[in-house]
Amino acid sequence: MENEYQTKDMKSSQTKMQEPKSSGMSPPEHMEDGAIFEKDGMFFFKWKGGECGYASHSDAEAGLEKVSGNAR
């Protein structure tokens, strides 16, 4: 069985991987905590050095309310 083992020559790809395209819509660094912004069809807000992302603006508002401690 070991004598039937064959190898195959592997060739490198002829195409190059393209760099991902950015939308250029990154939020300003000076944006204050809690400001909701849209990026690539999603809604985000910054909070204490992190970024939280949601599928809709209303979900982002609810998430912001929760992390800020103002949830009912």
DOMIGU-548897 format. One record per atom (N, C-alpha, C): residue in one letter; residue number from 0; x, y, z; atom name; chain. Coordinates in pm, 1 decimal. Each point is the difference from the previous one (the first is absolute). Layout:
BEGIN
<atom aa="a" i="NUM" px="X" py="Y" pz="Z" at="CA" ch="A"/>
...
END
This chain:
BEGIN
<atom aa="m" i="0" px="81.6" py="-118.4" pz="0.0" at="N" ch="A"/>
<atom aa="m" i="0" px="-81.6" py="118.4" pz="0.0" at="CA" ch="A"/>
<atom aa="m" i="0" px="86.6" py="125.6" pz="0.0" at="C" ch="A"/>
<atom aa="e" i="1" px="107.5" py="-1.1" pz="73.8" at="N" ch="A"/>
<atom aa="e" i="1" px="88.2" py="115.8" pz="1.0" at="CA" ch="A"/>
<atom aa="e" i="1" px="66.7" py="20.1" pz="-135.8" at="C" ch="A"/>
<atom aa="n" i="2" px="17.9" py="-103.1" pz="-74.2" at="N" ch="A"/>
<atom aa="n" i="2" px="64.2" py="11.1" pz="-131.0" at="CA" ch="A"/>
<atom aa="n" i="2" px="-92.6" py="65.9" pz="-102.3" at="C" ch="A"/>
<atom aa="e" i="3" px="-129.8" py="5.0" pz="24.8" at="N" ch="A"/>
<atom aa="e" i="3" px="-95.3" py="57.9" pz="-94.3" at="CA" ch="A"/>
<atom aa="e" i="3" px="-19.3" py="150.6" pz="23.4" at="C" ch="A"/>
<atom aa="y" i="4" px="65.8" py="52.4" pz="97.8" at="N" ch="A"/>
<atom aa="y" i="4" px="-13.6" py="141.6" pz="33.4" at="CA" ch="A"/>
<atom aa="y" i="4" px="60.9" py="86.0" pz="-109.2" at="C" ch="A"/>
<atom aa="q" i="5" px="-76.2" py="102.5" pz="-46.4" at="N" ch="A"/>
<atom aa="q" i="5" px="50.6" py="91.2" pz="-101.8" at="CA" ch="A"/>
<atom aa="q" i="5" px="-9.0" py="142.5" pz="52.6" at="C" ch="A"/>
<atom aa="t" i="6" px="86.6" py="83.8" pz="-48.5" at="N" ch="A"/>
<atom aa="t" i="6" px="-3.7" py="140.9" pz="39.3" at="CA" ch="A"/>
<atom aa="t" i="6" px="-51.5" py="82.2" pz="-116.8" at="C" ch="A"/>
<atom aa="k" i="7" px="-48.3" py="116.6" pz="31.9" at="N" ch="A"/>
<atom aa="k" i="7" px="-50.0" py="90.3" pz="-101.7" at="CA" ch="A"/>
<atom aa="k" i="7" px="75.3" py="131.7" pz="12.8" at="C" ch="A"/>
<atom aa="d" i="8" px="44.6" py="53.4" pz="-112.1" at="N" ch="A"/>
<atom aa="d" i="8" px="68.9" py="128.4" pz="1.2" at="CA" ch="A"/>
<atom aa="d" i="8" px="-102.1" py="110.3" pz="22.0" at="C" ch="A"/>
<atom aa="m" i="9" px="24.8" py="85.0" pz="99.3" at="N" ch="A"/>
<atom aa="m" i="9" px="-87.4" py="112.0" pz="30.6" at="CA" ch="A"/>
<atom aa="m" i="9" px="61.0" py="126.2" pz="-57.3" at="C" ch="A"/>
<atom aa="k" i="10" px="-83.4" py="81.0" pz="-64.2" at="N" ch="A"/>
<atom aa="k" i="10" px="46.5" py="125.4" pz="-57.9" at="CA" ch="A"/>
<atom aa="k" i="10" px="-64.3" py="115.9" pz="75.6" at="C" ch="A"/>
<atom aa="s" i="11" px="71.1" py="110.0" pz="6.3" at="N" ch="A"/>
<atom aa="s" i="11" px="-55.2" py="117.8" pz="67.0" at="CA" ch="A"/>
<atom aa="s" i="11" px="-107.2" py="63.1" pz="-87.9" at="C" ch="A"/>
<atom aa="s" i="12" px="-85.9" py="74.8" pz="64.2" at="N" ch="A"/>
<atom aa="s" i="12" px="-109.8" py="65.4" pz="-68.7" at="CA" ch="A"/>
<atom aa="s" i="12" px="52.9" py="108.0" pz="-94.3" at="C" ch="A"/>
<atom aa="q" i="13" px="-65.6" py="16.2" pz="-112.6" at="N" ch="A"/>
<atom aa="q" i="13" px="39.5" py="102.7" pz="-95.9" at="CA" ch="A"/>
<atom aa="q" i="13" px="-68.3" py="133.4" pz="29.1" at="C" ch="A"/>
<atom aa="t" i="14" px="-105.8" py="-1.7" pz="80.2" at="N" ch="A"/>
<atom aa="t" i="14" px="-71.0" py="124.0" pz="32.4" at="CA" ch="A"/>
<atom aa="t" i="14" px="44.7" py="49.8" pz="136.2" at="C" ch="A"/>
<atom aa="k" i="15" px="-7.4" py="127.9" pz="17.6" at="N" ch="A"/>
<atom aa="k" i="15" px="37.6" py="62.7" pz="126.9" at="CA" ch="A"/>
<atom aa="k" i="15" px="-125.8" py="37.5" pz="75.6" at="C" ch="A"/>
<atom aa="m" i="16" px="4.2" py="-13.5" pz="129.1" at="N" ch="A"/>
<atom aa="m" i="16" px="-112.2" py="40.8" pz="84.1" at="CA" ch="A"/>
<atom aa="m" i="16" px="-7.4" py="151.9" pz="1.9" at="C" ch="A"/>
<atom aa="q" i="17" px="-122.1" py="52.3" pz="-18.8" at="N" ch="A"/>
<atom aa="q" i="17" px="-16.7" py="144.0" pz="-0.9" at="CA" ch="A"/>
<atom aa="q" i="17" px="-20.5" py="51.8" pz="140.9" at="C" ch="A"/>
<atom aa="e" i="18" px="48.3" py="119.3" pz="22.3" at="N" ch="A"/>
<atom aa="e" i="18" px="-16.6" py="64.6" pz="129.4" at="CA" ch="A"/>
<atom aa="e" i="18" px="-146.6" py="37.6" pz="18.4" at="C" ch="A"/>
<atom aa="p" i="19" px="-57.3" py="-25.0" pz="118.6" at="N" ch="A"/>
<atom aa="p" i="19" px="-140.4" py="36.3" pz="21.3" at="CA" ch="A"/>
<atom aa="p" i="19" px="-21.7" py="149.0" pz="-16.8" at="C" ch="A"/>
<atom aa="k" i="20" px="-114.7" py="32.6" pz="-58.6" at="N" ch="A"/>
<atom aa="k" i="20" px="-33.4" py="140.2" pz="-21.5" at="CA" ch="A"/>
<atom aa="k" i="20" px="-68.4" py="55.0" pz="124.2" at="C" ch="A"/>
<atom aa="s" i="21" px="44.0" py="114.0" pz="43.8" at="N" ch="A"/>
<atom aa="s" i="21" px="-64.8" py="63.7" pz="114.4" at="CA" ch="A"/>
<atom aa="s" i="21" px="-98.1" py="103.7" pz="-52.0" at="C" ch="A"/>
<atom aa="s" i="22" px="-104.0" py="21.0" pz="74.7" at="N" ch="A"/>
<atom aa="s" i="22" px="-102.3" py="95.7" pz="-42.7" at="CA" ch="A"/>
<atom aa="s" i="22" px="45.2" py="143.8" pz="22.6" at="C" ch="A"/>
<atom aa="g" i="23" px="105.5" py="18.6" pz="76.2" at="N" ch="A"/>
<atom aa="g" i="23" px="46.9" py="134.8" pz="28.6" at="CA" ch="A"/>
<atom aa="g" i="23" px="-90.3" py="72.4" pz="98.4" at="C" ch="A"/>
<atom aa="m" i="24" px="-88.1" py="-72.1" pz="64.9" at="N" ch="A"/>
<atom aa="m" i="24" px="-96.9" py="60.0" pz="90.5" at="CA" ch="A"/>
<atom aa="m" i="24" px="34.8" py="-28.5" pz="145.2" at="C" ch="A"/>
<atom aa="s" i="25" px="126.1" py="-6.9" pz="32.2" at="N" ch="A"/>
<atom aa="s" i="25" px="37.2" py="-26.2" pz="137.9" at="CA" ch="A"/>
<atom aa="s" i="25" px="-36.2" py="119.8" pz="87.1" at="C" ch="A"/>
<atom aa="p" i="26" px="-41.7" py="-26.8" pz="122.6" at="N" ch="A"/>
<atom aa="p" i="26" px="-41.6" py="110.3" pz="85.9" at="CA" ch="A"/>
<atom aa="p" i="26" px="120.2" py="83.2" pz="43.0" at="C" ch="A"/>
<atom aa="p" i="27" px="-21.7" py="127.2" pz="21.1" at="N" ch="A"/>
<atom aa="p" i="27" px="110.5" py="84.8" pz="47.7" at="CA" ch="A"/>
<atom aa="p" i="27" px="49.3" py="-47.8" pz="135.9" at="C" ch="A"/>
<atom aa="e" i="28" px="128.1" py="12.8" pz="22.6" at="N" ch="A"/>
<atom aa="e" i="28" px="58.7" py="-44.5" pz="126.3" at="CA" ch="A"/>
<atom aa="e" i="28" px="-52.3" py="80.1" pz="118.5" at="C" ch="A"/>
<atom aa="h" i="29" px="-41.5" py="122.4" pz="-24.9" at="N" ch="A"/>
<atom aa="h" i="29" px="-45.5" py="85.6" pz="108.8" at="CA" ch="A"/>
<atom aa="h" i="29" px="-149.3" py="-18.0" pz="28.8" at="C" ch="A"/>
<atom aa="m" i="30" px="-63.4" py="-97.0" pz="-65.2" at="N" ch="A"/>
<atom aa="m" i="30" px="-143.2" py="-21.1" pz="20.9" at="CA" ch="A"/>
<atom aa="m" i="30" px="-25.0" py="-37.1" pz="146.2" at="C" ch="A"/>
<atom aa="e" i="31" px="-99.2" py="61.6" pz="57.9" at="N" ch="A"/>
<atom aa="e" i="31" px="-28.9" py="-22.2" pz="141.2" at="CA" ch="A"/>
<atom aa="e" i="31" px="-74.7" py="-131.9" pz="20.2" at="C" ch="A"/>
<atom aa="d" i="32" px="9.7" py="-53.0" pz="121.3" at="N" ch="A"/>
<atom aa="d" i="32" px="-70.4" py="-122.8" pz="33.9" at="CA" ch="A"/>
<atom aa="d" i="32" px="-150.4" py="18.6" pz="-19.4" at="C" ch="A"/>
<atom aa="g" i="33" px="-61.8" py="-99.2" pz="-63.0" at="N" ch="A"/>
<atom aa="g" i="33" px="-144.8" py="1.0" pz="-14.5" at="CA" ch="A"/>
<atom aa="g" i="33" px="-51.6" py="57.9" pz="-129.6" at="C" ch="A"/>
<atom aa="a" i="34" px="85.8" py="54.2" pz="-84.3" at="N" ch="A"/>
<atom aa="a" i="34" px="-44.8" py="53.7" pz="-128.6" at="CA" ch="A"/>
<atom aa="a" i="34" px="-15.3" py="-116.3" pz="-97.9" at="C" ch="A"/>
<atom aa="i" i="35" px="-119.1" py="-16.8" pz="-56.3" at="N" ch="A"/>
<atom aa="i" i="35" px="-27.7" py="-109.9" pz="-93.2" at="CA" ch="A"/>
<atom aa="i" i="35" px="39.8" py="43.5" pz="-140.5" at="C" ch="A"/>
<atom aa="f" i="36" px="70.9" py="-88.4" pz="-72.4" at="N" ch="A"/>
<atom aa="f" i="36" px="39.6" py="27.1" pz="-137.7" at="CA" ch="A"/>
<atom aa="f" i="36" px="-19.6" py="-125.6" pz="-83.4" at="C" ch="A"/>
<atom aa="e" i="37" px="-9.6" py="17.7" pz="-132.3" at="N" ch="A"/>
<atom aa="e" i="37" px="-20.6" py="-112.1" pz="-91.6" at="CA" ch="A"/>
<atom aa="e" i="37" px="128.4" py="-28.8" pz="-75.0" at="C" ch="A"/>
<atom aa="k" i="38" px="31.3" py="-129.3" pz="-16.0" at="N" ch="A"/>
<atom aa="k" i="38" px="118.7" py="-42.1" pz="-73.3" at="CA" ch="A"/>
<atom aa="k" i="38" px="-31.6" py="-133.2" pz="-66.2" at="C" ch="A"/>
<atom aa="d" i="39" px="12.7" py="-6.8" pz="-130.6" at="N" ch="A"/>
<atom aa="d" i="39" px="-22.4" py="-123.2" pz="-77.2" at="CA" ch="A"/>
<atom aa="d" i="39" px="-137.0" py="-60.8" pz="25.7" at="C" ch="A"/>
<atom aa="g" i="40" px="-102.3" py="82.3" pz="11.4" at="N" ch="A"/>
<atom aa="g" i="40" px="-136.5" py="-49.9" pz="17.0" at="CA" ch="A"/>
<atom aa="g" i="40" px="-35.0" py="-42.8" pz="141.6" at="C" ch="A"/>
<atom aa="m" i="41" px="91.6" py="19.9" pz="93.9" at="N" ch="A"/>
<atom aa="m" i="41" px="-26.6" py="-33.3" pz="140.1" at="CA" ch="A"/>
<atom aa="m" i="41" px="10.3" py="127.0" pz="83.2" at="C" ch="A"/>
<atom aa="f" i="42" px="-58.3" py="-4.7" pz="118.6" at="N" ch="A"/>
<atom aa="f" i="42" px="-1.5" py="116.1" pz="88.2" at="CA" ch="A"/>
<atom aa="f" i="42" px="86.8" py="-28.7" pz="122.5" at="C" ch="A"/>
<atom aa="f" i="43" px="88.0" py="93.6" pz="32.7" at="N" ch="A"/>
<atom aa="f" i="43" px="96.6" py="-16.0" pz="107.8" at="CA" ch="A"/>
<atom aa="f" i="43" px="-7.0" py="118.2" pz="95.3" at="C" ch="A"/>
<atom aa="f" i="44" px="50.0" py="-22.0" pz="119.9" at="N" ch="A"/>
<atom aa="f" i="44" px="28.4" py="109.8" pz="91.7" at="CA" ch="A"/>
<atom aa="f" i="44" px="123.8" py="-36.7" pz="78.9" at="C" ch="A"/>
<atom aa="k" i="45" px="74.1" py="100.6" pz="39.2" at="N" ch="A"/>
<atom aa="k" i="45" px="118.1" py="-21.6" pz="83.3" at="CA" ch="A"/>
<atom aa="k" i="45" px="-41.8" py="10.6" pz="144.9" at="C" ch="A"/>
<atom aa="w" i="46" px="60.1" py="-87.2" pz="82.8" at="N" ch="A"/>
<atom aa="w" i="46" px="-29.2" py="4.7" pz="142.9" at="CA" ch="A"/>
<atom aa="w" i="46" px="121.7" py="-45.7" pz="77.3" at="C" ch="A"/>
<atom aa="k" i="47" px="59.0" py="90.2" pz="75.4" at="N" ch="A"/>
<atom aa="k" i="47" px="114.1" py="-26.9" pz="87.1" at="CA" ch="A"/>
<atom aa="k" i="47" px="113.1" py="-73.1" pz="-72.1" at="C" ch="A"/>
<atom aa="g" i="48" px="37.1" py="49.8" pz="-115.8" at="N" ch="A"/>
<atom aa="g" i="48" px="112.8" py="-54.6" pz="-75.0" at="CA" ch="A"/>
<atom aa="g" i="48" px="-34.6" py="-114.1" pz="-93.1" at="C" ch="A"/>
<atom aa="g" i="49" px="-122.9" py="-49.3" pz="3.1" at="N" ch="A"/>
<atom aa="g" i="49" px="-41.3" py="-109.0" pz="-87.9" at="CA" ch="A"/>
<atom aa="g" i="49" px="-104.4" py="46.7" pz="-99.3" at="C" ch="A"/>
<atom aa="e" i="50" px="-29.5" py="-86.0" pz="-95.6" at="N" ch="A"/>
<atom aa="e" i="50" px="-100.8" py="29.3" pz="-99.8" at="CA" ch="A"/>
<atom aa="e" i="50" px="-104.2" py="-110.1" pz="2.7" at="C" ch="A"/>
<atom aa="c" i="51" px="-126.7" py="35.5" pz="3.2" at="N" ch="A"/>
<atom aa="c" i="51" px="-109.0" py="-96.3" pz="-0.8" at="CA" ch="A"/>
<atom aa="c" i="51" px="-75.3" py="15.5" pz="-131.0" at="C" ch="A"/>
<atom aa="g" i="52" px="-28.1" py="-111.0" pz="-68.4" at="N" ch="A"/>
<atom aa="g" i="52" px="-65.9" py="4.6" pz="-129.5" at="CA" ch="A"/>
<atom aa="g" i="52" px="-133.6" py="-72.1" pz="0.3" at="C" ch="A"/>
<atom aa="y" i="53" px="-96.6" py="55.9" pz="-73.5" at="N" ch="A"/>
<atom aa="y" i="53" px="-135.3" py="-55.3" pz="-8.0" at="CA" ch="A"/>
<atom aa="y" i="53" px="-50.5" py="8.3" pz="-143.7" at="C" ch="A"/>
<atom aa="a" i="54" px="-99.1" py="-82.0" pz="-31.1" at="N" ch="A"/>
<atom aa="a" i="54" px="-55.2" py="-7.1" pz="-135.4" at="CA" ch="A"/>
<atom aa="a" i="54" px="-92.8" py="116.8" pz="-31.2" at="C" ch="A"/>
<atom aa="s" i="55" px="-62.5" py="59.0" pz="100.5" at="N" ch="A"/>
<atom aa="s" i="55" px="-91.9" py="111.1" pz="-25.5" at="CA" ch="A"/>
<atom aa="s" i="55" px="27.8" py="115.0" pz="97.9" at="C" ch="A"/>
<atom aa="h" i="56" px="-46.7" py="117.0" pz="-38.6" at="N" ch="A"/>
<atom aa="h" i="56" px="19.7" py="118.6" pz="83.4" at="CA" ch="A"/>
<atom aa="h" i="56" px="-74.2" py="-15.2" pz="132.9" at="C" ch="A"/>
<atom aa="s" i="57" px="-121.0" py="-57.2" pz="-4.5" at="N" ch="A"/>
<atom aa="s" i="57" px="-77.4" py="-16.6" pz="123.7" at="CA" ch="A"/>
<atom aa="s" i="57" px="67.5" py="-99.0" pz="95.1" at="C" ch="A"/>
<atom aa="d" i="58" px="61.7" py="-105.0" pz="-55.3" at="N" ch="A"/>
<atom aa="d" i="58" px="74.6" py="-93.5" pz="84.9" at="CA" ch="A"/>
<atom aa="d" i="58" px="120.8" py="67.8" pz="62.9" at="C" ch="A"/>
<atom aa="a" i="59" px="66.5" py="87.1" pz="-75.5" at="N" ch="A"/>
<atom aa="a" i="59" px="115.7" py="73.3" pz="53.0" at="CA" ch="A"/>
<atom aa="a" i="59" px="-43.0" py="92.9" pz="112.4" at="C" ch="A"/>
<atom aa="e" i="60" px="-115.9" py="64.6" pz="-16.5" at="N" ch="A"/>
<atom aa="e" i="60" px="-50.3" py="87.3" pz="106.3" at="CA" ch="A"/>
<atom aa="e" i="60" px="-31.3" py="-80.0" pz="126.0" at="C" ch="A"/>
<atom aa="a" i="61" px="-61.8" py="-118.2" pz="-16.9" at="N" ch="A"/>
<atom aa="a" i="61" px="-32.4" py="-85.0" pz="115.6" at="CA" ch="A"/>
<atom aa="a" i="61" px="127.7" py="-49.8" pz="67.5" at="C" ch="A"/>
<atom aa="g" i="62" px="100.9" py="-37.8" pz="-78.6" at="N" ch="A"/>
<atom aa="g" i="62" px="126.8" py="-44.5" pz="55.9" at="CA" ch="A"/>
<atom aa="g" i="62" px="71.5" py="110.0" pz="73.4" at="C" ch="A"/>
<atom aa="l" i="63" px="-3.9" py="120.8" pz="-53.7" at="N" ch="A"/>
<atom aa="l" i="63" px="62.2" py="114.5" pz="66.1" at="CA" ch="A"/>
<atom aa="l" i="63" px="-69.0" py="29.1" pz="132.0" at="C" ch="A"/>
<atom aa="e" i="64" px="-131.6" py="-8.6" pz="0.9" at="N" ch="A"/>
<atom aa="e" i="64" px="-75.6" py="23.1" pz="122.7" at="CA" ch="A"/>
<atom aa="e" i="64" px="39.1" py="-102.0" pz="107.1" at="C" ch="A"/>
<atom aa="k" i="65" px="21.4" py="-123.8" pz="-44.6" at="N" ch="A"/>
<atom aa="k" i="65" px="33.6" py="-106.4" pz="95.3" at="CA" ch="A"/>
<atom aa="k" i="65" px="140.0" py="19.8" pz="59.8" at="C" ch="A"/>
<atom aa="v" i="66" px="100.1" py="27.4" pz="-85.5" at="N" ch="A"/>
<atom aa="v" i="66" px="137.0" py="13.0" pz="51.2" at="CA" ch="A"/>
<atom aa="v" i="66" px="18.6" py="128.5" pz="81.0" at="C" ch="A"/>
<atom aa="s" i="67" px="-81.8" py="101.2" pz="-28.6" at="N" ch="A"/>
<atom aa="s" i="67" px="14.7" py="126.1" pz="72.8" at="CA" ch="A"/>
<atom aa="s" i="67" px="-64.9" py="-4.0" pz="137.4" at="C" ch="A"/>
<atom aa="g" i="68" px="-76.3" py="-107.8" pz="27.1" at="N" ch="A"/>
<atom aa="g" i="68" px="-64.4" py="-12.4" pz="130.1" at="CA" ch="A"/>
<atom aa="g" i="68" px="-134.7" py="67.6" pz="7.8" at="C" ch="A"/>
<atom aa="n" i="69" px="-53.4" py="43.1" pz="-113.1" at="N" ch="A"/>
<atom aa="n" i="69" px="-128.2" py="68.3" pz="-1.4" at="CA" ch="A"/>
<atom aa="n" i="69" px="-114.6" py="-91.5" pz="-44.2" at="C" ch="A"/>
<atom aa="a" i="70" px="22.4" py="-130.9" pz="-2.8" at="N" ch="A"/>
<atom aa="a" i="70" px="-104.8" py="-93.6" pz="-41.3" at="CA" ch="A"/>
<atom aa="a" i="70" px="-109.7" py="-5.9" pz="104.2" at="C" ch="A"/>
<atom aa="r" i="71" px="-119.5" py="-25.6" pz="-46.3" at="N" ch="A"/>
<atom aa="r" i="71" px="-114.8" py="-4.4" pz="91.9" at="CA" ch="A"/>
<atom aa="r" i="71" px="-15.7" py="-135.2" pz="62.2" at="C" ch="A"/>
END
